[in-house]
Amino acid sequence: MSDPGRVRRLRRRLRPRTRPRFDGLSFNRLIPNILTMLGLCCGLVAIRFAFEGRFDQAATLIVVAAVIDGLDGRLARLLKATSRFGAEFDSLSDFLCFGVAPGLILYFWTMQDYRALGFAPCLLFAVCMALRLARFNATLDLGPGVKPAYAYNFFTGVPAPAGAGCVLFPLFLGLWLNQMDWPVMGGAVRHPAFVGVVLVLVAGLLVSTIPTWSFKNFKIPREYVLPLLLGTGLFVALLLAEPWAALATAGVIYLGMIPFSVRSYLRLKREAESMIEPVVVSTGGHGASG
């Protein structure tokens, strides 16, 4: 008879080895959060550069943070890595990069000579950015079906990255005017009164209920495809040749698109309401009983 212990040892030796399994998330699901963290770091370093007077580098980092913010959400949906933690982390990063950092950059750039009076518009902008992000997070808990179908292609108010780009318009334009050696116009753009007005106006757009295009499911008519491609090519050429002028132009273009966005929203709303058949209550020929 064979030894039972020897048989068991032989079976264990011949049994195929399995890789140990670890509980946790795959690396692919962490990539969006890593990108969000990189964007957060860009905002923090931008504040440091603004404190040191390196405003061109600070503005560049805010633009990089905006690009990262546009990529992490789409990448999360592509990798099926969306989560509540990622959404909250992204909102906190957006508040610092697009609410706190731009206001501090403009404060150190031109508003600090007026002390508390100069800091008030920067504070207002940061508060409005926080309210805008809080309102956006509150809509995430409502679930689908709350908004009408035509409203899903629109944001309520100006989104955070666009708001940061618009509020930094004086800095972008001022940096370009300094490069062109136009000190008089550069000084006018850098005037605290002008910068303060821009801060207040953009802060109002953040918390407004104005519908703005989200460009998520935006469809381009066929006759506009070629002009759009040509315009994009011209903008990229301008961005490579004169980046500050291109960024300032992008802010003006975006603000100029808001009236067309409102018109598009109202048109879709009218079309949706016209498709709803009115309920006709028939009273009949007899009086109501009772």
C-alpha positions in Angstrom: 0.0 0.0 0.0 1.2 3.5 -0.8 1.9 6.0 1.9 -1.1 8.5 2.2 1.2 11.3 3.2 3.4 10.8 0.2 0.4 10.8 -2.1 -0.8 14.1 -0.7 2.6 15.7 -1.1 2.7 14.5 -4.7 -0.7 15.9 -5.4 0.3 19.3 -4.0 3.4 19.3 -6.1 1.5 18.5 -9.3 -1.3 20.9 -8.6 -1.1 24.1 -10.8 0.0 27.1 -9.0 -2.4 30.1 -8.9 -1.4 33.7 -8.6 -2.3 35.3 -5.3 -5.3 37.7 -5.6 -5.3 41.0 -3.9 -8.3 43.1 -3.0 -8.2 46.6 -4.4 -8.7 48.7 -7.6 -6.9 48.2 -10.8 -4.3 50.8 -11.9 -6.5 51.9 -14.8 -9.2 53.0 -12.4 -6.8 55.2 -10.6 -5.5 57.0 -13.7 -8.3 59.7 -13.6 -7.7 60.4 -9.9 -4.0 60.7 -10.6 -4.7 63.2 -13.3 -6.9 65.2 -10.9 -4.1 65.2 -8.4 -1.7 66.5 -11.0 -4.2 69.3 -11.8 -4.4 70.1 -8.1 -0.7 70.4 -7.9 -0.7 72.7 -10.9 -3.0 75.0 -9.0 -0.9 75.0 -5.9 2.3 75.7 -7.8 0.5 78.5 -9.7 -0.2 80.2 -6.4 3.4 79.9 -5.4 4.6 81.4 -8.7 2.1 84.3 -8.3 3.5 85.0 -4.9 7.0 85.1 -6.4 5.9 87.4 -9.2 6.2 84.8 -12.0 2.8 85.5 -13.4 3.4 84.0 -16.9 4.3 80.7 -15.4 1.3 80.9 -13.0 -1.1 81.5 -15.9 0.5 78.6 -17.9 -0.2 76.2 -15.0 -3.8 77.3 -14.8 -4.2 76.5 -18.5 -2.5 73.1 -17.9 -4.9 72.4 -15.0 -7.9 73.3 -17.3 -6.6 70.8 -19.9 -6.2 68.1 -17.3 -9.7 68.9 -16.0 -11.1 68.3 -19.4 -9.3 64.9 -19.7 -9.8 63.3 -16.4 -13.6 63.1 -16.5 -13.7 61.8 -20.1 -11.0 59.3 -19.2 -12.9 58.1 -16.2 -16.0 57.4 -18.3 -13.9 55.7 -21.0 -12.2 53.4 -18.4 -15.5 53.0 -16.5 -13.8 54.4 -13.4 -16.3 56.9 -12.4 -17.0 57.1 -8.7 -18.4 59.4 -6.0 -14.9 59.9 -4.6 -13.6 60.9 -8.0 -16.4 63.4 -8.5 -15.8 65.0 -5.0 -12.0 65.1 -5.5 -12.4 66.7 -8.9 -14.7 69.4 -7.4 -12.2 70.2 -4.7 -9.4 70.4 -7.2 -11.5 72.7 -9.4 -12.2 75.0 -6.5 -8.6 75.5 -5.8 -7.3 75.6 -9.4 -10.2 77.7 -10.9 -11.6 79.5 -7.8 -8.7 80.3 -5.4 -5.7 80.3 -7.7 -7.0 82.8 -10.3 -8.2 85.2 -7.7 -4.8 85.2 -5.9 -2.9 85.5 -9.1 -4.8 88.6 -10.0 -4.5 89.9 -6.5 -0.7 89.7 -6.5 -0.6 90.9 -10.1 -2.4 94.2 -9.6 -4.9 94.3 -6.7 -2.7 94.1 -3.6 -1.9 97.8 -3.6 -5.5 98.4 -2.6 -5.3 95.9 0.3 -8.8 94.9 1.5 -10.6 96.8 -1.2 -8.5 95.0 -3.8 -9.0 91.6 -2.2 -12.8 91.9 -2.1 -13.4 91.1 -5.8 -11.0 88.1 -5.5 -12.9 86.9 -2.5 -16.2 87.3 -4.2 -15.0 85.3 -7.2 -13.8 82.4 -5.0 -17.1 82.3 -3.1 -19.1 82.3 -6.3 -16.9 79.5 -7.7 -17.6 77.4 -4.5 -21.3 78.0 -4.8 -21.2 77.1 -8.5 -19.5 73.8 -7.8 -21.8 73.0 -4.8 -24.8 73.5 -7.1 -23.3 71.2 -9.7 -22.6 68.5 -7.1 -26.1 68.8 -5.8 -27.5 68.0 -9.3 -25.4 64.7 -9.3 -27.6 63.3 -6.5 -30.8 64.0 -8.4 -30.2 61.2 -10.9 -31.3 61.0 -14.6 -34.7 62.1 -15.7 -34.8 65.3 -13.6 -33.8 67.7 -16.3 -35.5 67.7 -19.7 -33.7 66.0 -22.6 -32.7 69.2 -24.3 -31.1 70.6 -21.2 -28.4 67.9 -20.9 -26.3 69.7 -23.6 -26.1 72.8 -21.5 -24.5 73.9 -18.2 -26.3 76.1 -15.8 -24.0 79.2 -15.7 -20.4 79.3 -16.8 -18.4 76.2 -15.9 -15.4 76.4 -13.6 -12.5 76.1 -16.2 -14.2 78.6 -18.5 -14.7 81.0 -15.7 -11.1 80.8 -14.7 -10.1 81.5 -18.3 -12.4 84.4 -18.6 -11.4 86.0 -15.4 -7.7 85.7 -16.4 -8.4 87.6 -19.6 -6.7 90.8 -18.2 -3.6 88.9 -17.3 -3.4 87.1 -20.7 -3.9 90.4 -22.6 -1.5 92.3 -20.3 1.3 89.7 -20.9 0.8 89.9 -24.7 0.8 93.8 -24.6 4.0 93.7 -22.7 5.6 91.4 -25.2 4.5 93.8 -28.0 6.1 96.6 -26.0 2.8 98.6 -25.7 3.2 99.8 -22.0 0.4 102.3 -22.1 -2.3 99.8 -23.2 -0.7 97.2 -20.9 -1.0 99.5 -17.9 -4.7 100.2 -18.8 -5.4 96.5 -18.9 -3.6 96.0 -15.5 -5.6 98.8 -13.8 -7.2 97.4 -10.6 -10.6 99.0 -11.6 -10.7 97.0 -14.9 -9.5 93.8 -13.2 -12.1 94.2 -10.4 -14.9 94.7 -12.9 -13.9 91.5 -14.7 -13.8 89.6 -11.5 -17.3 90.7 -10.4 -18.8 90.1 -13.8 -17.4 86.6 -14.2 -18.3 85.8 -10.6 -21.9 86.7 -11.5 -21.8 84.4 -14.6 -20.6 81.5 -12.4 -23.7 81.5 -10.2 -26.2 82.7 -12.9 -28.8 80.4 -14.5 -27.7 81.3 -18.0 -27.5 78.1 -20.1 -24.1 77.6 -21.7 -23.1 75.0 -24.2 -21.4 71.9 -22.6 -20.1 70.7 -26.0 -20.5 67.1 -24.9 -23.0 66.0 -27.5 -22.7 69.1 -29.6 -23.5 68.4 -33.3 -22.0 70.5 -36.0 -24.1 71.0 -39.2 -22.3 69.8 -42.3 -22.0 73.2 -43.9 -20.1 74.5 -40.8 -17.6 71.6 -40.5 -15.1 73.0 -42.9 -15.2 76.6 -41.5 -14.9 75.1 -38.0 -11.8 73.1 -39.0 -10.2 76.2 -40.7 -11.0 78.3 -37.6 -9.5 75.7 -35.3 -6.3 75.6 -37.5 -6.0 79.4 -37.4 -6.4 79.4 -33.6 -3.8 76.7 -33.2 -1.4 78.7 -35.4 -2.1 81.8 -33.3 -1.6 79.7 -30.1 1.8 78.6 -31.2 2.9 82.0 -32.4 1.3 84.3 -29.8 0.0 82.1 -26.9 -1.1 85.0 -24.7 -3.0 86.7 -27.5 -4.7 83.4 -28.4 -5.8 82.8 -24.8 -7.2 86.3 -24.5 -9.0 85.8 -27.8 -10.4 82.5 -26.6 -12.0 84.2 -23.6 -13.6 86.8 -25.8 -14.9 84.2 -28.2 -16.4 82.2 -25.3 -18.2 85.2 -23.8 -19.4 86.1 -27.3 -20.9 82.6 -27.7 -23.1 82.9 -24.6 -26.0 84.8 -26.3 -26.0 82.2 -29.1 -26.1 79.4 -26.4 -29.1 81.1 -24.8 -30.9 81.4 -28.1 -30.2 77.7 -28.9 -31.5 76.7 -25.4 -34.7 78.7 -25.8 -35.3 77.3 -29.3 -35.0 73.7 -28.1 -37.2 74.5 -25.1 -39.9 75.9 -27.4 -39.7 72.8 -29.7 -40.0 70.5 -26.7 -43.0 72.3 -25.3 -44.7 72.4 -28.7 -44.5 68.6 -28.9 -46.5 68.2 -25.7 -50.1 67.9 -26.6 -52.3 70.1 -24.4 -54.8 68.3 -22.2 -58.3 69.4 -23.2 -60.9 69.0 -20.4 -64.4 68.4 -21.8 -67.2 69.8 -19.7 -69.9 68.0 -21.8 -73.5 69.2 -22.2 -74.6 68.4 -18.6 -73.8 70.1 -15.4 -71.6 68.5 -12.8 -73.4 66.1 -10.5 -73.3 66.5 -6.7 
